[in-house]
Amino acid sequence: MSTVNYSEKIPNNVNLAEDRTLQRALEHWQPGFLNWWQDMGPDGSTAYDVYLRTAVSVDPSGWAQFGYVKMPDYRWGIFLNPADQDRRIHFGDHLGEPAWQDVPGEHRANLRRIIVTQGDTEPASVEQQRHLGLTAPSLYDMRNLFQVNVEEGRHLWAMVYLLHRYFGRDGREEAEALLERRSGDANNPRILAAFNEKTPDWLSFFMFTYFTDRDGKFQLCALAESGFDPLARTTKFMLTEEAHHMFVGESGVSRIIQRTCEVMKQIDSDAPDKVRAAGAIDLATIQRYLNFHFSVTIDLFGADQSSNAATFYSSGLKGRYEEGKRTDDHLLQGASYRLLDVCGGAVVEKEVPMLNALNEVLRDDYIKDSAAGVQRWNKVIEKTGIPFRLKVPHKAFHRSIGTLAGVKVSPEGNVVSEAEWNARRDAWLPSEADRAFVASLMGRVVEPGRFAHWIAPPAMGINRQPVDFEYVRFN
């Protein structure tokens, strides 16, 4: 089951040729996907030879091969982790029962909703990032962008396979709709708000791949616990690819910070206007971008109290992050959790049943993980002796979902008036002037080994290649 069959029109390790009806249905969907890629994939990139990795197996050791590929020829396919015949559901009302190999009828609608929502994020991020190749700060970064893009396309295939294989006509219709929605479209937008935001520059891209792809990690980890075994096996392999996306984000922001600190030392000033005049992105602007992307992303986890989350858990459809490492009863009856609320003009905590707070449990796990990476960025600053430190804003800051939606809260967690919010907004979130400045730095650099002035080179190249390797060849 682990070897990918590349002799097939659709590469796969699920024995697709043995189910001719399913194979025909997916082959019928495939041209629409390729048309979507031509229309909404990376702008102007179809003739480039790109040094990409392609999955050749799902085994942990050496699951990918590297080589030059023209992106329209990339072999998108369907890969599931090997089945564990003895796997059992380990949380919720079905605790201890064998994992489901087919969709239980009573959970059909909820499972389809989960799969469609996850699937919709994959093409959305490609659409958000489609113009970034035109302003890549190096061939190394352009290659990483394109690697992220093709793998998001493959993650779409992963969800579409499940829809076609297990949901009949409804699944086929949902798969078609995944190609019809468009990020930011006023009439037919993507399902989740963060995936309708623009990603206009590379600082936004790196923040997106650090924060928003990290949301993907936590959502996929929760789905990898699912009692629906094909979903769990699919998402476990997706996580292997998702790790690179987060690396692109974390290392990209780190390299911007490193370059900014170098410039600050060179000009012997921490004044944002002087740093900008020297062609770098000042640390205060990086903090504002961080505030925006962090706050938009934590909204993706949903309302702090959710009956749907309780149903998904009790039904065995979606677990918690690292469910198997938790030491409670995995039923959560009688368990409680503390949420944030606003009372008397201040942010306070209140206790609620944990089953209804599972979105918040996952959000808090995510926040802890995100904050750890921000501390790694701070070590870059610390090494230069510059006293500035980045930090994640308070969980109640700039929220649009749940109890905290629309409440005006500072990054430090203080409730503020509408007037104070309006007066200080541009100190907390990227202003139009900030975005215009960052946009002014964006310009394509295509000579191997050269990097835009505002970002430092990486410590090492991809797949043991040198940093000045020709990661993208233009034809």
N, C-alpha and C positions, 0 to 999 in steps of 0.2 A: 504493500500500500504506500510505501514511502517514496518510491521512485516516480518521477514525473515523466509521463509519456509525451515526448516532443514530436512523435510521428503523427499525432492527431492534429486536426485543424484547430481544436481547442486543447492546448496542453493540460493534462490533468493527472491526478493519481487516485481517481475515484471510479475507475473502470467505466468511463462514460460510454464507450463503444458497446457495452453490454445492455444499455438502455437506449434503444434507437429513438424512441419517442422523445425522451429528454434531450438526447443529443441533437435531434432536429430542431427542437424548440430553442435551444441555446444557440445553435448555428443560425437560426432565424433572427435572434436578438443581436448577434455579433456585428452585422453590418451597421446597425443603428449605433452601436457603441463606437465603431470606427469613424462613423460620420460625426458623432459627438466629439470625438477626440480631434478630428480635423478642424471642427468649428470652434471648439472651446479649450483644446489643449494648448500647450506652450506656443505662443505666437511666433510664427516664422521659423520654426525649428525643424520642419519635416525633413530637410535634406541633410541635417547635421549627423555626423557619426559621433556618438556619445559613449563614453566609457562607463557602461552600466553593469550592474550585477543582475543576474537572472537566477531564479530558483531552479535547482536541478533535483532537489530532494527536500524532504522536511526533517531530515535527521539533524540533530544539533551540531554535529561535527561536519563542517564544510557543506552547508546546504546551498551555497550560491557559487556561480561562476561569473567571472568578469570578462568583458570584451566590448568591442565597439559595436554599437547597434544604432540603426536609424530608428528613431522613436516610433514611427508608424508601423515598423516591423517588429517591435518589442513583442515577445510571446507572452501575452497575458493569459493566465490560466486559472485552474481550480485546484487548490491544494488543501487537504485536510491532514491533521496529525493522525497517526495510527490509532485505531480503535482499541480500547481496553474492554475486553468482553465482560469483565467482572465489575466494571464501573457502576457505582451506585450514587443515588442522589444523597447529598450530605447536608441538606438544610431544608427547612420548611416542613409543610404538612406531609410530604412524601419521603421524609428522611428515612434512609435505609432501603428504599425500593430500588430496583434496577433502573438505570438511566434509560430514558426513552430514545428509541431509534426512529420513531415516527412521531408526528405531532398529535398529542392528545386532543380530541375534539373540543373539550371544554376550554382549552388554552389556545386554540387556533388564532383567534382574533388578537390576543395580547402578544403572542409570539410574532405574528406578522407585523404588528405595530413596532415591536422592538427591532426587528430585522430591517424594516423599511427606514426607520429613523436613523439607525447606524449606517445603512447603505447610502442614505441621502447626503451624509457628511463627506463621503469620499469624492464624488465628482465635484461637490461644492468647493472644496479646497483647491482643486485643480483650476476651476473657473476663477477663483479669487486670485490665483497666482499666475495667470496665463501670460501677463505682460512683463513679468519680472526678468525673464531671460534677456530682454532688450536693454536692461540696465545692470547686468551682472557685474560685480566688482572684480571678478577673475574667472578664468576657465574652471578652476577648482570649485568655486561657488556655483557657477552655472551648471556644472555636472551634478552637484548635490541637489540643486533645485529640480533638475530633470529626473534624478533618481527618486526623489520624493513624489514627483508627479506620476511617474509610471507605476509606483507602488500603490498610490491612492487609487489609480485605475484598477489595479489588481484586486484591491480590497473591495471595490465595487463588484467585480466579478464574483468574489467570495459570497457576498450577500445575494447577488442575483441567482447564483447556483441554488442556494437554499430556497429562494422564492419559487424558482421553477420546479425544483425537485420535490418540494413538500407542500406547495400551496395551490397547485392546479391553475385554473383560469385566473383566479384572484392574484396569484403570485405573478403570472405572466403580465397582467395589467399593471401591477405595481412596478415590475421591472421596466416596463415601457415608460412609466411616469418618472422613474429615476433619471431618464435621459431627457425628459421634457422640461423639468424645473430648471431654473437658472439662478445662480447666486445674485442677489440684489435686484432681481426682476420685480417690478411693482405688481405685476399681474399673476406671476407664477413663481414665487420665490422659493428658496430652499426652506426646509421645515424649521430649522433652528436659527435663532437670530444671529448668533456669532458667525454663521456661515453665509450671511448676507452682508457682512461688513466688507469694506474694501481692504485689500492688501496692496497699497500703492508703492511701497518702497521696501528696501531690504532690511531696514531696522524692524519694520512691521512684520516682514516675513520671518525673521529670526525669532521675534517675540511670539509669533503665531506658532511656529514649530516647537518652541519651548513650552509655552503655556497650553495652547489649544490641542496640540498633538499629545500632550501629557494628559489632558482630559480623555483623549482617545485611549491612552494606555489604561486608565482606571475604568473606563466603561467596558473596554474589551476584557480586562481582568475579571470584572463582575460577571460578564457574559460567559467567560471561560469556565465559570462554576455551574453553568446552567444544567438542569436536569435533562434538557433536550440535547442529546449527545452530539449530533452533527454541528450544532451551533457552537458548543464548547470546543470541539476539535478544530473548527474553522478559525475561531478567534485566537486560539493558542498559537497557531501559525502566524496569523496577522501580527501578533505581538512581537514576533521575531523581527519583522520589517519595521514596525513602529519605533523600535529602539533607535534605529538610524535617524529617523525624523527628529526625535528629541535631541540626539547628538548634534544634528545640524543646527538646531536652535540654540542649544546651550553654548556650543563652541563658537557660533557666529556672534552672539552677544558678547561673549568673553573676548573675542578678537577685536570687536569695536571698542570695548572698554580699555583693552590693552593699548590700542592705538591712541585713544583719547588721553590716557595717562602719559604716554610718551610725548604727545604734543604739549600737554600742560607742563611737563618738565622742561621741554625745549624752550617754551616761551616764558617760563617761570611765572605762570599766572593760572588761577582757577576761575577767572571771570568768564562767564558763559559767552559774552560777546567776543572776547579775545580768542577763546577756544574756537568759536565758530569762524572767526576771521582767518584762523590758521587752518581751516578746512577739516576740522574734526567735529564730532557730535558731543556737545557738553554733557556732563554726567547728570545734570538736572533734567535735561530733555530725555535722556535714557530712563530716568526714574518716572517721568510722566508717561512715557510709552509703556513701561512696566505696569504702572497703575491701571492704565486702560485695558491692556490685554489680560491682566490677571482678573480684573473685575468682570469683564465681559465673559471670560471663560468660566468662572465659578458659577455664573448664572446657568451654564449648560447642564449643571447637575439637577436643575429643576427646583420646584418649590421645597421649602424646608420641611413642610408637612405634606405628605402625599399618600393618599389611599392607593394610588396605582403602584407606588413603590412597595407598599405593604403587600398588595396582591401579588406582585411579581415575585416577591421573596417567599411568601407562604406557599405559593403555587409551585415553587422550585424552578422558576424561569430565569431569575437573575439573582445571584448571590452578592455577598459583600466582597470587597477587596481582600484577597488572601483568606477566604472563608475557612479553608482547611487548617490554618494556623491559629484560629481563634479557639478559645477554651470554654466558651459558654455552651448552652444546650442546642444552639443552632435552630431554635424555634422562636425565641425572643418573647414568649408569652410572659407578661409581667415585667419585662426589662424596660428601662427608661433611658432617656438621653436628653442632654441639655441643649436647647436652642436659644438663639438670640431673638429678642423682641425689643420694641421701643415703648418705654413707659415713663411718664413724667419728664419727657424731654431728654431721656438718657437711654443708652443701649443697655439692656439687662438680659439676664438668662432666665429661662423657664424650663421646667421639666415636662417632657411629654413621653408617651409610649414609644419605645425604640422602633417598633414596626412601622410607625407612621413617620419616623425621622430618618429612614434609611438613605434618602438623598443627601441629608446633612452628614451622615456618617461617612459616606463616600467623599463628599466635598471636603470634610475635615482631613481625611486621609490624603487627598490630593493637595490640600494647602500645606500640610507638613512636608510632603515630597517636594513641592514647588519651592518652599522657603529654603530647603537644604541646597538647592541649586543656586539660589540667589546668594547664599553665603559663599558658595564657590566663586561666584563673580566678585564678591567682596575681597576674597583672598588675592585676586589679581590687582585690585586697587591698593590693598594693604601692602603688597610687596614694593610698591612705588613710594610708600610713605605719605600718600595723599590721604587726608583725614575723612573724606566723603565716604559714606556707606549707603548702599542700596537696601531697600527693604520692601517686603510685600505690604500693601495697605491693609487696613482692618477689613475683616470679612464683610462688614456692613457697608463699606464704601461703594458708591456708584452701582447700586443693585437695581435690577429691573424685574426680578422674579421673587415671588413669595412674600413673606411678611415684611421684608425690608425694601420691597419695591418702591422706588420713588422717595424714600426717606433720605433727607440730606444729611450725610455723615461725612466727616473729614477723614483723611487717610489714617489719622490717629485714633479714630473711633468716637469722636465727639459729635453729637447731633448739633447741626448748625441751622441758622435761618435760611430762608430762600435768598435773602439779600446777601448774606455772607457767602453762600454757595456761589452765587453769580459773580461776586467780587473776586473770589479766589479760585474759581474753576480753572482758569488758565495756568495757575500755579500747581494744580493737581493733575490735570489731564492735558494731552497734547492740544495746543491751540492751532488755529489755521496758520499762524506764523511759524510755529514749530514744524508743521507738516510741509509747509512751503520750503523751509530751510533744508530739511532732510531731503526733499525731492530735488533740490538744487544740486545736491552732492551726487546724485545718481547718474552714472554714466558708464557705458559698457567698456570693460577692459578685457581684451581678447588675446593679448600676447602671453604665451606660457610663462609662468613664474612672476608675472606682474600683478599687482593688486592696487585697487583704488586707494587713494590717500587716507581715507577715513577708516580703514580696516587693516588689521595686522595679518600677515600670512599665518596659516596654521602651523602647528609644531611638526606635523608629518602629513604625507599625502594619503590618498585612498589606496587600499590594498597593497601597501608597502611601496607604492610608486613615489617618486620624488615629487616635491611640491610643484616643481616647474614642468611636470608631465603635461602632455597635450591631451587634456581630459575631454575636450570637444574639438572636433575637426570640422571646419566649414568647407562645404563643397559648392 
